[in-house]
């Protein structure tokens, strides 16, 4: 049986690892989005306009 301190330190390490992997994933996603926007500027502009319209019509 493990003691409480060992379990909490393992959980903290796994949380930190999960956050690190998530941050890397989000960086990769943003990079892929930028690349797609450079390759397809017309589609990117349409997506920006759609997003702006959604934000304007969103009710708080």
PQR file of N, CA, C, O and H, with PARSE charges and radii, in Angstrom:
ATOM      1  N   UNK A   1       0.828  -1.204   0.000 -0.4000 1.5000
ATOM      2  CA  UNK A   1       0.000   0.000   0.000 -0.0000 2.0000
ATOM      3  C   UNK A   1       0.863   1.255   0.000  0.5500 1.7000
ATOM      4  O   UNK A   1       1.861   1.337   0.716 -0.5500 1.4000
ATOM      5  N   UNK A   2       0.466   2.228  -0.810 -0.4000 1.5000
ATOM      6  CA  UNK A   2       1.217   3.483  -0.876 -0.0000 2.0000
ATOM      7  C   UNK A   2       0.690   4.461   0.158  0.5500 1.7000
ATOM      8  O   UNK A   2      -0.480   4.416   0.537 -0.5500 1.4000
ATOM      9  H   UNK A   2      -0.344   2.161  -1.391  0.4000 1.0000
ATOM     10  N   UNK A   3       1.560   5.334   0.604 -0.4000 1.5000
ATOM     11  CA  UNK A   3       1.056   6.351   1.530 -0.0000 2.0000
ATOM     12  C   UNK A   3       0.495   7.537   0.755  0.5500 1.7000
ATOM     13  O   UNK A   3       0.673   7.651  -0.458 -0.5500 1.4000
ATOM     14  H   UNK A   3       2.511   5.370   0.296  0.4000 1.0000
ATOM     15  N   UNK A   4      -0.173   8.397   1.468 -0.4000 1.5000
ATOM     16  CA  UNK A   4      -0.878   9.528   0.842 -0.0000 2.0000
ATOM     17  C   UNK A   4       0.065  10.465   0.114  0.5500 1.7000
ATOM     18  O   UNK A   4      -0.278  10.982  -0.949 -0.5500 1.4000
ATOM     19  H   UNK A   4      -0.318   8.305   2.453  0.4000 1.0000
ATOM     20  N   UNK A   5       1.256  10.694   0.672 -0.4000 1.5000
ATOM     21  CA  UNK A   5       2.191  11.640   0.060 -0.0000 2.0000
ATOM     22  C   UNK A   5       2.658  11.136  -1.301  0.5500 1.7000
ATOM     23  O   UNK A   5       2.771  11.920  -2.243 -0.5500 1.4000
ATOM     24  H   UNK A   5       1.535  10.273   1.535  0.4000 1.0000
ATOM     25  N   UNK A   6       2.931   9.840  -1.415 -0.4000 1.5000
ATOM     26  CA  UNK A   6       3.371   9.289  -2.698 -0.0000 2.0000
ATOM     27  C   UNK A   6       2.282   9.460  -3.746  0.5500 1.7000
ATOM     28  O   UNK A   6       2.571   9.845  -4.879 -0.5500 1.4000
ATOM     29  H   UNK A   6       2.839   9.203  -0.650  0.4000 1.0000
ATOM     30  N   UNK A   7       1.037   9.180  -3.385 -0.4000 1.5000
ATOM     31  CA  UNK A   7      -0.070   9.318  -4.337 -0.0000 2.0000
ATOM     32  C   UNK A   7      -0.238  10.762  -4.785  0.5500 1.7000
ATOM     33  O   UNK A   7      -0.426  11.023  -5.973 -0.5500 1.4000
ATOM     34  H   UNK A   7       0.802   8.868  -2.464  0.4000 1.0000
ATOM     35  N   UNK A   8      -0.172  11.705  -3.843 -0.4000 1.5000
ATOM     36  CA  UNK A   8      -0.369  13.112  -4.216 -0.0000 2.0000
ATOM     37  C   UNK A   8       0.783  13.606  -5.090  0.5500 1.7000
ATOM     38  O   UNK A   8       0.550  14.383  -6.016 -0.5500 1.4000
ATOM     39  H   UNK A   8      -0.019  11.493  -2.878  0.4000 1.0000
ATOM     40  N   UNK A   9       2.021  13.177  -4.820 -0.4000 1.5000
ATOM     41  CA  UNK A   9       3.134  13.627  -5.658 -0.0000 2.0000
ATOM     42  C   UNK A   9       3.018  13.034  -7.054  0.5500 1.7000
ATOM     43  O   UNK A   9       3.321  13.714  -8.034 -0.5500 1.4000
ATOM     44  H   UNK A   9       2.210  12.546  -4.067  0.4000 1.0000
ATOM     45  N   UNK A  10       2.586  11.779  -7.166 -0.4000 1.5000
ATOM     46  CA  UNK A  10       2.377  11.186  -8.492 -0.0000 2.0000
ATOM     47  C   UNK A  10       1.274  11.906  -9.239  0.5500 1.7000
ATOM     48  O   UNK A  10       1.388  12.143 -10.442 -0.5500 1.4000
ATOM     49  H   UNK A  10       2.340  11.227  -6.370  0.4000 1.0000
ATOM     50  N   UNK A  11       0.211  12.254  -8.542 -0.4000 1.5000
ATOM     51  CA  UNK A  11      -0.893  12.953  -9.190 -0.0000 2.0000
ATOM     52  C   UNK A  11      -0.444  14.335  -9.668  0.5500 1.7000
ATOM     53  O   UNK A  11      -0.822  14.770 -10.755 -0.5500 1.4000
ATOM     54  H   UNK A  11       0.118  12.061  -7.565  0.4000 1.0000
ATOM     55  N   UNK A  12       0.356  15.020  -8.861 -0.4000 1.5000
ATOM     56  CA  UNK A  12       0.851  16.338  -9.268 -0.0000 2.0000
ATOM     57  C   UNK A  12       1.738  16.214 -10.499  0.5500 1.7000
ATOM     58  O   UNK A  12       1.644  17.036 -11.411 -0.5500 1.4000
ATOM     59  H   UNK A  12       0.663  14.666  -7.977  0.4000 1.0000
ATOM     60  N   UNK A  13       2.585  15.214 -10.539 -0.4000 1.5000
ATOM     61  CA  UNK A  13       3.440  15.019 -11.707 -0.0000 2.0000
ATOM     62  C   UNK A  13       2.604  14.724 -12.935  0.5500 1.7000
ATOM     63  O   UNK A  13       2.875  15.253 -14.013 -0.5500 1.4000
ATOM     64  H   UNK A  13       2.662  14.547  -9.798  0.4000 1.0000
ATOM     65  N   UNK A  14       1.593  13.888 -12.786 -0.4000 1.5000
ATOM     66  CA  UNK A  14       0.777  13.546 -13.949 -0.0000 2.0000
ATOM     67  C   UNK A  14      -0.039  14.764 -14.390  0.5500 1.7000
ATOM     68  O   UNK A  14      -0.248  14.957 -15.587 -0.5500 1.4000
ATOM     69  H   UNK A  14       1.372  13.458 -11.911  0.4000 1.0000
ATOM     70  N   UNK A  15      -0.499  15.585 -13.450 -0.4000 1.5000
ATOM     71  CA  UNK A  15      -1.210  16.812 -13.820 -0.0000 2.0000
ATOM     72  C   UNK A  15      -0.282  17.761 -14.576  0.5500 1.7000
ATOM     73  O   UNK A  15      -0.672  18.361 -15.577 -0.5500 1.4000
ATOM     74  H   UNK A  15      -0.328  15.428 -12.477  0.4000 1.0000
ATOM     75  N   UNK A  16       0.939  17.888 -14.088 -0.4000 1.5000
ATOM     76  CA  UNK A  16       1.906  18.766 -14.755 -0.0000 2.0000
ATOM     77  C   UNK A  16       2.212  18.236 -16.154  0.5500 1.7000
ATOM     78  O   UNK A  16       2.303  19.001 -17.114 -0.5500 1.4000
ATOM     79  H   UNK A  16       1.257  17.400 -13.275  0.4000 1.0000
ATOM     80  N   UNK A  17       2.369  16.917 -16.256 -0.4000 1.5000
ATOM     81  CA  UNK A  17       2.637  16.313 -17.565 -0.0000 2.0000
ATOM     82  C   UNK A  17       1.460  16.531 -18.509  0.5500 1.7000
ATOM     83  O   UNK A  17       1.647  16.840 -19.686 -0.5500 1.4000
ATOM     84  H   UNK A  17       2.295  16.296 -15.477  0.4000 1.0000
ATOM     85  N   UNK A  18       0.252  16.368 -17.986 -0.4000 1.5000
ATOM     86  CA  UNK A  18      -0.943  16.563 -18.813 -0.0000 2.0000
ATOM     87  C   UNK A  18      -1.031  18.013 -19.289  0.5500 1.7000
ATOM     88  O   UNK A  18      -1.345  18.270 -20.451 -0.5500 1.4000
ATOM     89  H   UNK A  18       0.101  16.117 -17.030  0.4000 1.0000
ATOM     90  N   UNK A  19      -0.752  18.961 -18.386 -0.4000 1.5000
ATOM     91  CA  UNK A  19      -0.778  20.377 -18.779 -0.0000 2.0000
ATOM     92  C   UNK A  19       0.291  20.681 -19.814  0.5500 1.7000
ATOM     93  O   UNK A  19       0.052  21.458 -20.739 -0.5500 1.4000
ATOM     94  H   UNK A  19      -0.497  18.751 -17.442  0.4000 1.0000
ATOM     95  N   UNK A  20       1.493  20.067 -19.668 -0.4000 1.5000
ATOM     96  CA  UNK A  20       2.561  20.285 -20.626 -0.0000 2.0000
ATOM     97  C   UNK A  20       2.169  19.741 -21.999  0.5500 1.7000
ATOM     98  O   UNK A  20       2.385  20.396 -23.018 -0.5500 1.4000
ATOM     99  H   UNK A  20       1.687  19.437 -18.917  0.4000 1.0000
ATOM    100  N   UNK A  21       1.593  18.541 -22.018 -0.4000 1.5000
ATOM    101  CA  UNK A  21       1.168  17.959 -23.297 -0.0000 2.0000
ATOM    102  C   UNK A  21       0.054  18.781 -23.921  0.5500 1.7000
ATOM    103  O   UNK A  21       0.030  18.973 -25.137 -0.5500 1.4000
ATOM    104  H   UNK A  21       1.418  18.009 -21.190  0.4000 1.0000
ATOM    105  N   UNK A  22      -0.874  19.271 -23.096 -0.4000 1.5000
ATOM    106  CA  UNK A  22      -1.987  20.083 -23.608 -0.0000 2.0000
ATOM    107  C   UNK A  22      -1.472  21.393 -24.196  0.5500 1.7000
ATOM    108  O   UNK A  22      -1.934  21.823 -25.252 -0.5500 1.4000
ATOM    109  H   UNK A  22      -0.855  19.115 -22.108  0.4000 1.0000
ATOM    110  N   UNK A  23      -0.517  22.028 -23.515 -0.4000 1.5000
ATOM    111  CA  UNK A  23       0.066  23.281 -24.014 -0.0000 2.0000
ATOM    112  C   UNK A  23       0.754  23.035 -25.360  0.5500 1.7000
ATOM    113  O   UNK A  23       0.632  23.840 -26.283 -0.5500 1.4000
ATOM    114  H   UNK A  23      -0.142  21.678 -22.656  0.4000 1.0000
ATOM    115  N   UNK A  24       1.476  21.921 -25.461 -0.4000 1.5000
ATOM    116  CA  UNK A  24       2.141  21.598 -26.729 -0.0000 2.0000
ATOM    117  C   UNK A  24       1.113  21.376 -27.830  0.5500 1.7000
ATOM    118  O   UNK A  24       1.286  21.843 -28.956 -0.5500 1.4000
ATOM    119  H   UNK A  24       1.576  21.267 -24.711  0.4000 1.0000
ATOM    120  N   UNK A  25       0.039  20.658 -27.499 -0.4000 1.5000
ATOM    121  CA  UNK A  25      -1.015  20.402 -28.480 -0.0000 2.0000
ATOM    122  C   UNK A  25      -1.637  21.710 -28.964  0.5500 1.7000
ATOM    123  O   UNK A  25      -1.859  21.887 -30.161 -0.5500 1.4000
ATOM    124  H   UNK A  25      -0.102  20.278 -26.584  0.4000 1.0000
ATOM    125  N   UNK A  26      -1.919  22.627 -28.035 -0.4000 1.5000
ATOM    126  CA  UNK A  26      -2.534  23.897 -28.414 -0.0000 2.0000
ATOM    127  C   UNK A  26      -1.588  24.742 -29.267  0.5500 1.7000
ATOM    128  O   UNK A  26      -2.028  25.430 -30.188 -0.5500 1.4000
ATOM    129  H   UNK A  26      -1.738  22.483 -27.062  0.4000 1.0000
ATOM    130  N   UNK A  27      -0.279  24.690 -28.962 -0.4000 1.5000
ATOM    131  CA  UNK A  27       0.687  25.398 -29.802 -0.0000 2.0000
ATOM    132  C   UNK A  27       0.687  24.821 -31.218  0.5500 1.7000
ATOM    133  O   UNK A  27       0.685  25.563 -32.201 -0.5500 1.4000
ATOM    134  H   UNK A  27       0.079  24.130 -28.214  0.4000 1.0000
ATOM    135  N   UNK A  28       0.689  23.488 -31.311 -0.4000 1.5000
ATOM    136  CA  UNK A  28       0.670  22.840 -32.630 -0.0000 2.0000
ATOM    137  C   UNK A  28      -0.604  23.183 -33.387  0.5500 1.7000
ATOM    138  O   UNK A  28      -0.571  23.417 -34.595 -0.5500 1.4000
ATOM    139  H   UNK A  28       0.691  22.885 -30.513  0.4000 1.0000
ATOM    140  N   UNK A  29      -1.719  23.212 -32.682 -0.4000 1.5000
ATOM    141  CA  UNK A  29      -2.999  23.534 -33.315 -0.0000 2.0000
ATOM    142  C   UNK A  29      -2.989  24.960 -33.859  0.5500 1.7000
ATOM    143  O   UNK A  29      -3.441  25.200 -34.979 -0.5500 1.4000
ATOM    144  H   UNK A  29      -1.746  23.022 -31.701  0.4000 1.0000
ATOM    145  N   UNK A  30      -2.480  25.899 -33.079 -0.4000 1.5000
ATOM    146  CA  UNK A  30      -2.411  27.293 -33.531 -0.0000 2.0000
ATOM    147  C   UNK A  30      -1.482  27.419 -34.735  0.5500 1.7000
ATOM    148  O   UNK A  30      -1.764  28.170 -35.669 -0.5500 1.4000
ATOM    149  H   UNK A  30      -2.113  25.704 -32.170  0.4000 1.0000
ATOM    150  N   UNK A  31      -0.377  26.682 -34.706 -0.4000 1.5000
ATOM    151  CA  UNK A  31       0.559  26.721 -35.829 -0.0000 2.0000
ATOM    152  C   UNK A  31      -0.092  26.165 -37.096  0.5500 1.7000
ATOM    153  O   UNK A  31       0.072  26.720 -38.182 -0.5500 1.4000
ATOM    154  H   UNK A  31      -0.148  26.072 -33.947  0.4000 1.0000
ATOM    155  N   UNK A  32      -0.827  25.072 -36.948 -0.4000 1.5000
ATOM    156  CA  UNK A  32      -1.513  24.477 -38.097 -0.0000 2.0000
ATOM    157  C   UNK A  32      -2.569  25.436 -38.647  0.5500 1.7000
ATOM    158  O   UNK A  32      -2.745  25.546 -39.860 -0.5500 1.4000
ATOM    159  H   UNK A  32      -0.960  24.621 -36.065  0.4000 1.0000
ATOM    160  N   UNK A  33      -3.265  26.123 -37.754 -0.4000 1.5000
ATOM    161  CA  UNK A  33      -4.279  27.095 -38.178 -0.0000 2.0000
ATOM    162  C   UNK A  33      -3.642  28.237 -38.960  0.5500 1.7000
ATOM    163  O   UNK A  33      -4.161  28.655 -39.996 -0.5500 1.4000
ATOM    164  H   UNK A  33      -3.123  26.034 -36.768  0.4000 1.0000
ATOM    165  N   UNK A  34      -2.508  28.742 -38.456 -0.4000 1.5000
ATOM    166  CA  UNK A  34      -1.809  29.829 -39.160 -0.0000 2.0000
ATOM    167  C   UNK A  34      -1.353  29.378 -40.542  0.5500 1.7000
ATOM    168  O   UNK A  34      -1.472  30.121 -41.517 -0.5500 1.4000
ATOM    169  H   UNK A  34      -2.087  28.402 -37.615  0.4000 1.0000
ATOM    170  N   UNK A  35      -0.831  28.161 -40.620 -0.4000 1.5000
ATOM    171  CA  UNK A  35      -0.386  27.635 -41.906 -0.0000 2.0000
ATOM    172  C   UNK A  35      -1.554  27.523 -42.877  0.5500 1.7000
ATOM    173  O   UNK A  35      -1.442  27.907 -44.041 -0.5500 1.4000
ATOM    174  H   UNK A  35      -0.734  27.557 -39.828  0.4000 1.0000
ATOM    175  N   UNK A  36      -2.671  26.998 -42.396 -0.4000 1.5000
ATOM    176  CA  UNK A  36      -3.855  26.865 -43.252 -0.0000 2.0000
ATOM    177  C   UNK A  36      -4.347  28.234 -43.707  0.5500 1.7000
ATOM    178  O   UNK A  36      -4.766  28.397 -44.853 -0.5500 1.4000
ATOM    179  H   UNK A  36      -2.763  26.686 -41.451  0.4000 1.0000
ATOM    180  N   UNK A  37      -4.296  29.219 -42.808 -0.4000 1.5000
ATOM    181  CA  UNK A  37      -4.740  30.566 -43.172 -0.0000 2.0000
ATOM    182  C   UNK A  37      -3.835  31.177 -44.247  0.5500 1.7000
ATOM    183  O   UNK A  37      -4.312  31.890 -45.130 -0.5500 1.4000
ATOM    184  H   UNK A  37      -3.955  29.087 -41.877  0.4000 1.0000
ATOM    185  N   UNK A  38      -2.531  30.897 -44.170 -0.4000 1.5000
ATOM    186  CA  UNK A  38      -1.615  31.412 -45.200 -0.0000 2.0000
ATOM    187  C   UNK A  38      -1.845  30.720 -46.535  0.5500 1.7000
ATOM    188  O   UNK A  38      -1.748  31.345 -47.591 -0.5500 1.4000
ATOM    189  H   UNK A  38      -2.144  30.318 -43.453  0.4000 1.0000
ATOM    190  N   UNK A  39      -2.152  29.418 -46.485 -0.4000 1.5000
ATOM    191  CA  UNK A  39      -2.316  28.653 -47.717 -0.0000 2.0000
ATOM    192  C   UNK A  39      -3.665  28.957 -48.373  0.5500 1.7000
ATOM    193  O   UNK A  39      -3.769  28.975 -49.600 -0.5500 1.4000
ATOM    194  H   UNK A  39      -2.231  28.910 -45.627  0.4000 1.0000
ATOM    195  N   UNK A  40      -4.690  29.193 -47.565 -0.4000 1.5000
ATOM    196  CA  UNK A  40      -6.036  29.432 -48.099 -0.0000 2.0000
ATOM    197  C   UNK A  40      -6.588  30.747 -47.554  0.5500 1.7000
ATOM    198  O   UNK A  40      -7.474  30.734 -46.700 -0.5500 1.4000
ATOM    199  H   UNK A  40      -4.606  29.178 -46.569  0.4000 1.0000
ATOM    200  N   UNK A  41      -6.078  31.882 -48.035 -0.4000 1.5000
ATOM    201  CA  UNK A  41      -6.481  33.177 -47.453 -0.0000 2.0000
ATOM    202  C   UNK A  41      -7.971  33.474 -47.624  0.5500 1.7000
ATOM    203  O   UNK A  41      -8.567  34.104 -46.750 -0.5500 1.4000
ATOM    204  H   UNK A  41      -5.359  31.892 -48.729  0.4000 1.0000
ATOM    205  N   UNK A  42      -8.583  33.040 -48.718 -0.4000 1.5000
ATOM    206  CA  UNK A  42     -10.000  33.331 -48.920 -0.0000 2.0000
ATOM    207  C   UNK A  42     -10.856  32.595 -47.885  0.5500 1.7000
ATOM    208  O   UNK A  42     -11.783  33.165 -47.309 -0.5500 1.4000
ATOM    209  H   UNK A  42      -8.099  32.529 -49.428  0.4000 1.0000
ATOM    210  N   UNK A  43     -10.531  31.330 -47.664 -0.4000 1.5000
ATOM    211  CA  UNK A  43     -11.265  30.553 -46.663 -0.0000 2.0000
ATOM    212  C   UNK A  43     -11.048  31.131 -45.268  0.5500 1.7000
ATOM    213  O   UNK A  43     -11.974  31.168 -44.458 -0.5500 1.4000
ATOM    214  H   UNK A  43      -9.779  30.867 -48.132  0.4000 1.0000
ATOM    215  N   UNK A  44      -9.825  31.584 -44.985 -0.4000 1.5000
ATOM    216  CA  UNK A  44      -9.520  32.167 -43.683 -0.0000 2.0000
ATOM    217  C   UNK A  44     -10.324  33.449 -43.469  0.5500 1.7000
ATOM    218  O   UNK A  44     -10.833  33.689 -42.374 -0.5500 1.4000
ATOM    219  H   UNK A  44      -9.072  31.554 -45.642  0.4000 1.0000
ATOM    220  N   UNK A  45     -10.436  34.263 -44.504 -0.4000 1.5000
ATOM    221  CA  UNK A  45     -11.202  35.503 -44.386 -0.0000 2.0000
ATOM    222  C   UNK A  45     -12.668  35.187 -44.121  0.5500 1.7000
ATOM    223  O   UNK A  45     -13.297  35.818 -43.271 -0.5500 1.4000
ATOM    224  H   UNK A  45     -10.022  34.068 -45.393  0.4000 1.0000
ATOM    225  N   UNK A  46     -13.220  34.205 -44.853 -0.4000 1.5000
ATOM    226  CA  UNK A  46     -14.616  33.816 -44.650 -0.0000 2.0000
ATOM    227  C   UNK A  46     -14.819  33.300 -43.223  0.5500 1.7000
ATOM    228  O   UNK A  46     -15.827  33.606 -42.586 -0.5500 1.4000
ATOM    229  H   UNK A  46     -12.709  33.693 -45.543  0.4000 1.0000
ATOM    230  N   UNK A  47     -13.868  32.527 -42.731 -0.4000 1.5000
ATOM    231  CA  UNK A  47     -13.973  32.001 -41.364 -0.0000 2.0000
ATOM    232  C   UNK A  47     -13.932  33.138 -40.349  0.5500 1.7000
ATOM    233  O   UNK A  47     -14.681  33.124 -39.372 -0.5500 1.4000
ATOM    234  H   UNK A  47     -13.049  32.278 -43.249  0.4000 1.0000
ATOM    235  N   UNK A  48     -13.052  34.134 -40.575 -0.4000 1.5000
ATOM    236  CA  UNK A  48     -13.000  35.286 -39.660 -0.0000 2.0000
ATOM    237  C   UNK A  48     -14.320  36.038 -39.658  0.5500 1.7000
ATOM    238  O   UNK A  48     -14.806  36.442 -38.602 -0.5500 1.4000
ATOM    239  H   UNK A  48     -12.444  34.145 -41.368  0.4000 1.0000
ATOM    240  N   UNK A  49     -14.907  36.229 -40.850 -0.4000 1.5000
ATOM    241  CA  UNK A  49     -16.187  36.941 -40.928 -0.0000 2.0000
ATOM    242  C   UNK A  49     -17.301  36.166 -40.226  0.5500 1.7000
ATOM    243  O   UNK A  49     -18.123  36.752 -39.522 -0.5500 1.4000
ATOM    244  H   UNK A  49     -14.512  35.900 -41.708  0.4000 1.0000
ATOM    245  N   UNK A  50     -17.324  34.830 -40.423 -0.4000 1.5000
ATOM    246  CA  UNK A  50     -18.329  34.011 -39.735 -0.0000 2.0000
ATOM    247  C   UNK A  50     -18.156  34.091 -38.222  0.5500 1.7000
ATOM    248  O   UNK A  50     -19.133  34.200 -37.481 -0.5500 1.4000
ATOM    249  H   UNK A  50     -16.657  34.353 -40.995  0.4000 1.0000
ATOM    250  N   UNK A  51     -16.909  34.037 -37.774 -0.4000 1.5000
ATOM    251  CA  UNK A  51     -16.647  34.118 -36.346 -0.0000 2.0000
ATOM    252  C   UNK A  51     -17.090  35.469 -35.788  0.5500 1.7000
ATOM    253  O   UNK A  51     -17.693  35.533 -34.717 -0.5500 1.4000
ATOM    254  H   UNK A  51     -16.116  33.949 -38.377  0.4000 1.0000
ATOM    255  N   UNK A  52     -16.791  36.547 -36.514 -0.4000 1.5000
ATOM    256  CA  UNK A  52     -17.195  37.886 -36.073 -0.0000 2.0000
ATOM    257  C   UNK A  52     -18.718  37.991 -35.988  0.5500 1.7000
ATOM    258  O   UNK A  52     -19.252  38.594 -35.057 -0.5500 1.4000
ATOM    259  H   UNK A  52     -16.302  36.495 -37.385  0.4000 1.0000
ATOM    260  N   UNK A  53     -19.407  37.407 -36.955 -0.4000 1.5000
ATOM    261  CA  UNK A  53     -20.872  37.437 -36.925 -0.0000 2.0000
ATOM    262  C   UNK A  53     -21.411  36.653 -35.721  0.5500 1.7000
ATOM    263  O   UNK A  53     -22.344  37.099 -35.053 -0.5500 1.4000
ATOM    264  H   UNK A  53     -18.973  36.918 -37.711  0.4000 1.0000
ATOM    265  N   UNK A  54     -20.824  35.495 -35.453 -0.4000 1.5000
ATOM    266  CA  UNK A  54     -21.245  34.720 -34.280 -0.0000 2.0000
ATOM    267  C   UNK A  54     -21.027  35.515 -33.002  0.5500 1.7000
ATOM    268  O   UNK A  54     -21.877  35.511 -32.112 -0.5500 1.4000
ATOM    269  H   UNK A  54     -20.067  35.132 -35.996  0.4000 1.0000
ATOM    270  N   UNK A  55     -19.900  36.192 -32.909 -0.4000 1.5000
ATOM    271  CA  UNK A  55     -19.597  36.953 -31.693 -0.0000 2.0000
ATOM    272  C   UNK A  55     -20.552  38.139 -31.544  0.5500 1.7000
ATOM    273  O   UNK A  55     -20.958  38.471 -30.430 -0.5500 1.4000
ATOM    274  H   UNK A  55     -19.209  36.196 -33.632  0.4000 1.0000
ATOM    275  N   UNK A  56     -20.908  38.769 -32.646 -0.4000 1.5000
ATOM    276  CA  UNK A  56     -21.833  39.916 -32.586 -0.0000 2.0000
ATOM    277  C   UNK A  56     -23.219  39.488 -32.154  0.5500 1.7000
ATOM    278  O   UNK A  56     -23.905  40.230 -31.451 -0.5500 1.4000
ATOM    279  H   UNK A  56     -20.578  38.499 -33.551  0.4000 1.0000
ATOM    280  N   UNK A  57     -23.644  38.293 -32.565 -0.4000 1.5000
ATOM    281  CA  UNK A  57     -25.015  37.868 -32.269 -0.0000 2.0000
ATOM    282  C   UNK A  57     -25.106  37.061 -30.972  0.5500 1.7000
ATOM    283  O   UNK A  57     -26.197  36.651 -30.576 -0.5500 1.4000
ATOM    284  H   UNK A  57     -23.086  37.690 -33.135  0.4000 1.0000
ATOM    285  N   UNK A  58     -23.973  36.833 -30.311 -0.4000 1.5000
ATOM    286  CA  UNK A  58     -23.977  36.050 -29.068 -0.0000 2.0000
ATOM    287  C   UNK A  58     -24.572  36.885 -27.935  0.5500 1.7000
ATOM    288  O   UNK A  58     -24.221  38.051 -27.757 -0.5500 1.4000
ATOM    289  H   UNK A  58     -23.087  37.166 -30.633  0.4000 1.0000
ATOM    290  N   UNK A  59     -25.475  36.272 -27.175 -0.4000 1.5000
ATOM    291  CA  UNK A  59     -26.077  36.966 -26.029 -0.0000 2.0000
ATOM    292  C   UNK A  59     -25.401  36.534 -24.750  0.5500 1.7000
ATOM    293  O   UNK A  59     -25.223  35.339 -24.516 -0.5500 1.4000
ATOM    294  H   UNK A  59     -25.761  35.325 -27.319  0.4000 1.0000
ATOM    295  N   UNK A  60     -25.015  37.502 -23.906 -0.4000 1.5000
ATOM    296  CA  UNK A  60     -24.375  37.164 -22.641 -0.0000 2.0000
ATOM    297  C   UNK A  60     -25.382  36.747 -21.653  0.5500 1.7000
ATOM    298  O   UNK A  60     -25.035  36.421 -20.518 -0.5500 1.4000
ATOM    299  H   UNK A  60     -25.160  38.473 -24.097  0.4000 1.0000
TER
END
